[in-house]
Amino acid sequence: MRTGSMRIAEISPAAIRHNVRRIREVTGGAAVIAVIKANGYGHGSLIAAQAAIEGGAELLGVTDLEEALGLRDQGVEAPILCWLHGVNADFDAAIADRIEIGVSHLAQLEAVAAAAARARGTATVQFKVDTGLSRNGAAPVEWAELFARGAELERAGLVRVRGVFSHLANAGEDRDREQAGRFDVAVEMLRAAGCEPELVHLAASAATLTSPHLHYNAVRVGVALFGLSPFAARSSAELGLIPAMTLKSEIVALREVAAGTGVSYGYNHIVQNDTTLALVPIGYADGMPRALNGAGATVAIAGHHCPIVGRIGMDQCIVDLGSLARRVGLGEPVVLFGDPSTGVPPVEVWAELMGTINYEIIVGIGSRVVRVAVDEDPASGPGPSEAPGSAPAPASVERLEIADPDAMHELGRRLGARLAAGDLVILTGPLGAGKTTLARGIGEGLGVRGPVTSPTFVLARTHPSLVGGAPLVHVDAYRLADPAELDDLDLDFEGSVVVAEWGAGMVEERGSWLEIVVERPEGAGAGASGETESYEETLVEPRTVTISGHGSRWAGGAL
């Protein structure tokens, strides 16, 4: 879908609906409170609200009254809870618009009751209690007085105490259980005071997905609603969630440059070979971290990964197309992140490279980026991030953290042990990321004659087998313009294992292949002169390796 904008966040309501249903499945039917604060975690609050309610959420959660009233102004009629209030909060407007009010201390409760009296009506409240986060919520010493007054006001018809809730610090299982114990005390005190809460909720996304004993009869989910994992070590797919946002732009200019050309501010990136650079009109004003410069991040273009190079500007960034240049033109869609099951980079790549969490990235997507609802079933047909003519989604995706060159070599050795004649491996990643180290390990796993070195000065080098197996053909595809030039090398694809560095865009006619993207953190591999050294020569920095298996051969994964 196009709007004329050069920057689009495609939002999948179908994915959000799926995620709500998945959460209900995990909790055994507990009421789902869909937290859509901060403009729906950057996805667009209206899109998120409508999809969450359609998926089965009973209640919407936002932080403050302005967010809640904004949803009402957009026509959202579903119940809404908000819980963080300034001293001059307009509770009259909240009561008039049927907003449920999270109450954290006695003065707030009295202000809400006064507003209800002016309106000659009843305010719906939920008590928020602090059980150990030391943040918003009534402290334990306040509970008795707060609950007693709540019961009194409920009897007077000025308030309805619908629920009680708290928030976990996520400081470990033992600390979570300690907080749950304090929460149990609060719930019993509230009941003893004469209130019977309809909704009792403690678990946010993390506890909802992993701690059934913390579910009570309702859960509050935010990031999981949008298909993202709250855990660093577990992917969305492992949790049964589908990412809802695909951040897209397009190519607006193409420039052929010679080896030695400096790129963007400061020339901290110098192209190593003749290539074509693509200008993409999205930058740090749109939420693309400036510090991604030199970090090894990639974008997906025509189904292939291409590196971001040079410093990121306020409004634009630059991508090295390499051998893909002859295959694309102006207007070609560029996917910065989305659902990795469709073969595009996940948002977690940015988060990992920036040393932060996926939450921060998505809520930081700027206001110039147009949010567009793309309501297709993510479980069937092309995914929302797939453009006509792009490569099909991979059969498998595996993501690994590689600590050092030895671990990279060992990964290659494991892969080599699985490879056989006819297999093609495409290696993508910036200079010094460790592609040749990985290829060396693949050669060892295959049992070929070494050493396997960088093929930079030789387009293709063949390493015969020492164990009667398939030979390894190690290719540098950086200087190849299109697949026809690869074919001109007259390689024995059927009788060899072909490993092609910089080979994105060379494989669309192949039925099966592995694409391996190696990403390095910012600054790794750069010496004082700005030149990039080999992985073994740099200070040891971790790498992130994504292995996408294309074709039925790799449906079960590469490892």
N, C-alpha and C positions, 0 to 999 in steps of 0.2 A: 504494500500500500504506500502511495506517495502523497505528500501534502505540499510539496514545493520546498520543504525544509531540507537543508543539507545535513541536519543532525536529527536523528529520530531514535527514540526508544520504543521499540515495538513491545507491547505488553500483551501477554496471552491470558485473557480471562479464563480460558479453558484450563490452563495450568494452575491458576489460583483455585478454581473450583476443585480440580483434582487434589490439590494439596490439602484443602479443607476436609475432603472426604478421607484422605489418607490419615489425617490427624484424628478424625472421629473413629476410624478403624483401629488406630493404635491405642486410643483411650477407652475403647469399648462403649462409645456413645456419650461420653461426657460432653457437657455443653461447651461449645467452642466460642471464645471471645476473640474476634479477629482484630488484632492491633494494627491500625492503619495510620499511625501518627507519622509526622514528618513527611507529609504528602505521600502517604502510602509507601513509606520507606523508599521514596524517590520514584515510585511506579505510577503516581497519580492517584490521589485519594478517592476520586469518584469511580474510576475504573476498578480500584481495589475493593471499595465498599460494595459495589454492585455484584462483583464476581464472588466475594466472600459470602454474602447473603445467599446468592444463588447456589453456592456450594454446600450450604447448610449451617453457616455460623449463626448463632442465636443473638449475638450482641457485637457491636463494633466498639473498639477502644481507641481513644486518642489521648493526647497529653493534656491539652488545655481547652478552655471554652471557645476560643477563637476557631480552633480546628473543628470542634463539634458544631458550632453555629454555621461555619462555612459549608459543612456537609448538608445541613438542613437547607441552606440557601440554594444548594444544587439539587434539591429535591429528594434527598435520602430520608426515608421515613422510618428506617429500622431503628431499634433501640441503640443509643450511644452512651458510653460511659467515658468521663474524663476525670483526671485525678490530681492535676498540679495547678494550683490557683495562686494568683497574686492577692495582696491584701485588699485590693479594690475590685475583685472579681464581680462581674455582673450576674449574680445568681438569679435576679428577676428574669433576665433574658433566658437563662438556662431552664428555669421552670416553665416559662411560656412556650419554649420549644421542646419540652419533654426530654431534656438532657438529664441523664443520671449523673449524680455528683459524688465523686470520691472524696470522702471527708477524712482529714488527717489530724485534726485537733479540735478542741472544744469551741474555740472562737469561730472556726469555719462552720461548725454545726449550728451555732447560734445565728450566724449570718444567713445560712440557708433557711432556717426556721422563720426568721424575720421576713425573708423574701416570700416564703410560702404564705405567711399571714397576710402580707400585702396583696398577694394574688388570690387570696381566699381559696387556696388549693392545697395540694399535698406534694411535697418534693420527694423524689425517689433518691435515696442515698445508698452508698456502700462504704463501709468503714475500711480505711486502709491502715494497717498496723505495721510497725517496724519490728521485725523479728531477728535482725542482725545485720542488715545491709547498712544501717546507720545513715539512712538517706530520708526520703519522704515517708511519712507514715507516723501514726501515734506511737510514742514510746510506751513501754510496758507500765510505767508509773501512771500513765494517763488513762489506761484502759478502763478501769473501774468507773471513774467519773464520767468518761465519754459514753460508755455503754449505758449507764444508768440514765443519763440525760437523753440518749437516743430513744430508750424505751419509753421515757416520759413523754417525749414529743410525738412518738408513734401513737401512744394512747390518746393524745390530744388531736390527732389527725393532721398534724403539720408535716410529718415526714413518714416515709415508708422505708424501713431498713431492709433493703433487698439482698444485700450481700456483705461479705467480709473477705478481705484479701491482703496478701503480702507479696514480697518479691525476694527471690533467692539471690545470694551473693555469688553463687556458682564457685564456691571456694573449696570444693571437694565433697565427696559423698558424706563423710562424717559431719561436716559443717552443715550440709543440706539437711541431714536428719536432725541436727540440733535446732535448726530453724523451724523445721516441721513440728518438733516438740513444743516450741514456744507458740507456734501458730495454733496448735491444738488447744493450748491453754486459753488463748484469746477467744477461740470459737466457743469454748465451754463457758467462759465468762460472759460472752455476749448472750448466750442462751439463758444462762442463769439470771441475767438482768431482765429477761422477759422478751427478747427479740429472737425470732426464728429465721435466720438468713436462708433465702432461696438458693443463692449462689455462694459457694465456698471455693476460693481459687488461690493457689500458690505457684503452680508450675507455669513458667514461660516456655519458650521453644525447646531449650535443652532438656529440662526435666520432663516435658511432655513426651519427648521421643525416647527417653532412656530410663525414666524412674516412675513406674506405675504406682508406687506407694505414695507419690506426691500429687496424684491427679485430683483427689477429692471428687467433687461433682462437676467441676468446670476447669478449663485450662485457658490461659491467655497466650496466644501465639502471635509472634511478629514475623521474624525473618523466615521461619519455616513456611509461613503462609505464602511467601513469594518464591518458594522452592529452593532456598539456600540453606546450607548446613550451618548450625551454630557451633560445629566442632571442627577444629583444625585437621584432625586425623580421619574424618569420615566425610565422604562426598554426599552430595544430594542424592545421587542414584542409589547409593547404599541405603539411604533412609527412605527410599521410595518417593522422593520429591522431584518435581520438575521445575527448573528455573523459569521464571515468568518474564524476565526482561532480556531483550536482545538490543544492544546498543549498536547503531548503524550510522554510517556516513557514506561518502562516495568519493570517487576520484574526480577532482576538478581541474587538475593540470598534470601533464606528463613532461619530464625533462630527461633527455639523454645526456649523460655526463661521462667524462673520461676518468680513468684511474688517477687518483691523486686529488680529486675535487673535494673541497671542504663542503660540509653540509650544515646549514642553519647557524645559529648564533655561536660564536666562539670556535667554530670548526673543531669541536671535540670529536667529530666523526669524519674520517677521511675515507672515501670509497677506495677499495683495494683493486677493483677491476672496472672496466667499462660497464656501465649498467644504466638502468632507467629508474628515475625516482618519481614517485607518485605523491602529489599534494592532496592531503585529506583535511577538510575544513572542520576540524574539531580539536580543541586545545584545553588548556587548563581552566579557562573560563567556563568550560562545559563539564568540568569534573574529571578531566583526564589528568592525573597527577604529573606535574612537571618533572618530578624526580624519576619518572619512568625512563627518562633519557639515559641511554646506554645500559639499561637494565636487562635487555634481552627479551623484552615483550614482543609479541607478534600480533598481527591482525589476520583475519581470514578474507581472502579475495579469490573469487571463483573456486571456492572449496580448498584453497591452499594457504599455508601459513607464510606470511612475509614479515620481515623484521621492521620495527619502528627504528629509525635512525635519526641522529642529530637531536638538538635540543627541541623540546616541545614548546610551541608558542602559545600565546593566549587564545588564538583562534584556529590554529592549524598544527598539523604534524606532518612528517615525511616518512614514507615507506619505501624501502628498496625492493623493487619488483624482481630484480635479477632476471632469470630466464623466463619469467611469466609475462614480461613486458609485451611480447608480440601477441599475447592471447587476450589482452584486455584493452579497454579504451576509456574515454571520458564518460563519466556517469556510472562506471562499474561500482556496484555496491561493495562496501567495506564493513565487515563485522568486527567490532572491537572486542566484544564479549557476548556470551549468550549461553545456551544449553550445550555443554560439551558433547552430549550424545549426538548432536548434529554435526560434529566435527569442527566446531569453532572454539576459540579460547574461552575458558570459564572466567568469571569475575575474580575468582580466587587467585588467578595468576597475578593480577594487579595487587591484590591484598598482600600476597606473600612477598612480592618484590618490594612493596612499600613498608613491610613490617607492621601491617595493621590487619583489620578484620573486614570481611566482605560487607558488613553492615555500613561501615564508614564510606566505602566506595559508592554503593548504590544510593545512599541518601545524599551524597555529594554531587550527583549528576545535575548539571546546571539548568536554569530556567529556559535557556535558549533551545534546549533539546526538547522537541515536540514529542509528547507521549501519545502513542497511537495504539488503540486496542485492535489486536489482530486475533479474532476469535476463531481459531482452528483447533481441532482436536489434536493435542500434542502426542497422543498415543497412536495416531495413524496418519499416513500420508506424509508429505513433506513438512518438516518443522517450520516454525515461524521465521527462522533465520535463513532458510534455504531459498536461494534465488533460482529462477529457471536457468537451466544450463550448468548449474554448479555441480560439483562432485557429490555423489550420494553420501549419506551419513555412514560413518564407519561401522563395522560390525562389532568392534570392541574398542574401548578406551581405557588405558591404564595410566595412572599418574604416580610418579615416584619422586622421592627426595633423595638425591645422591650427595653424599657428604664430601667426597674427595676423589682425586683421580683414581685411586685404587678401587673405589666402589664403582666408578664409571667403567673401568676396565672389566670388573667382575660382571657388571650388567651386560656388557658386550659379549663376554664369554658365555653367559647363560643364553643370550639370544642366539649366538652362533651355534650352540648345541642343538637348537630347534630348527635352524634353517636348512633348506635342501635346494637342490637344483631347481631353477625356475622362480625362486623367491627374489623379490625386489624390495630393497630398503631405501627409503628416502630420508636423509638426515638434514634437518634445518636448525639453524641457530647462529648467533653472531660469532665473529672470529674470537677464538680463545675460549669458546664455551665448552669444548671437550668432544667435538664430533670425531676427530681423528683418534682420540683416546678410546672412544666407544668402538670405532671401526677396528682398532687394533685388537680389542677384546673379542670382537666378532671373528676376526681372523684366527685367534687362538682357539675359540670354541669350534670353529670349522676344521682346525688342524691343517692350515695352509702354510706355505713357506713365507717367512717374513723377511725383513720387518715390514709391517704395514705402516706407511708414513703418509703425510699429507700429499694428496695428488695435485697440488696447486700448479706445478709446472709441467705436469703430464695429464692430459685429459682423462686417460684411463690406464690403469696398471693392473695386470692379471697376476694373481698369486696362486700357483698350482697347489693342489692338495698333496699332503704328505701321508694321508691315511686312506687314499683310494676314494675320496669323496668328491664333491663338487668344488671347482676352483672358485676363488673370490675375485670378482672384478670390482675394483675400487675406482669410482668415477668422480671427477670434479666437474659438475654441470653448470658452474657459475657463468662460464663464458659461452654457454650454448644458448642459442636464441629460441629454439622451439624443439618439440619432440622429433622433428625430421632430422635435425642435426645430431640428436642422440642416436637415431637409427643409422645415420651415416657412419657412425663409429663401428658399425657391424659387430656389435657385441653379441655373444652367445647367451641370450636371456634364458633360453630353455635349459641349457646345460650348465649354467653357472648360478652362483649367488651374486647378485649385483647390488652394491652399496653405493648410492649416489649422494654425495654432499651437494647442497644447494640444488636439489632436484625437484623442488615444488614446481608444478605445472608441466612436468614431463611424463606423467603417468596416466593421463585420462583414458588412453586406449587400452591400458592394462587391466586385466580382470581382478587382480589380487596384488596387494602390496602392503608394506608397513610404512607408516609415516612417523618419524620420531623427531620431536621438537625438543631441543635442549635450551633452557633458559637460565641465565645467570643473573645474580643480583647486581645492582648498580655499582659500577666501579671495578668489578672483578675483571681481571685480565688487562687492565690498562696501566701501562707504566707511566713514568713521569713525562715521557715524551708524547703520550697519547697513543703510542703504537700498541697493538694488541699482541700479546705473547701467547704461547701455547698454554693449555690448561696446567701441564706439569710445571711450567716455569712461573706461574702466578702464585700469589698468596692463596692458600686453599680456601675456597668459598663454596658453599653448597650449590648444587644445580637442581633445577626441577626438570624432570624428563616426562613428557607425555607421549605415550605410544598408542597410535591409532591404527587398528588393523582393518584393512579394507578387503572385502570379499569373504566368501564362506570359509576359506581356509583359516581365517583368524577370528571366527565367531567366538571361539572359546578363550580368546586372549593370546598374547604372544609369549607369556611367561608361564 
